[in-house]
């Protein structure tokens, strides 16, 4: 089987082929929260089509307030 394209992000997340639990889908993007030096960073991955893979991230404006609200949510 020959693959000329990037992965199909939606199919990969929903098929169980990842080594970790699937990321949360929000507004057409797959999101996961990571911590880097105790700073939460929201990672967003999405595709416009099978030949693209876009990754964005968000840093908190107020680390204290964001960390408190994220810790209260169960992902």
ABEGO torsion letter per residue (X at the ends): XBBABBBBAAAAAAAGABABBBBBBBGGBBBBBBBBGGBBBBBBBBBABAABBBBBBBBBABAAAAAAAAAABBX
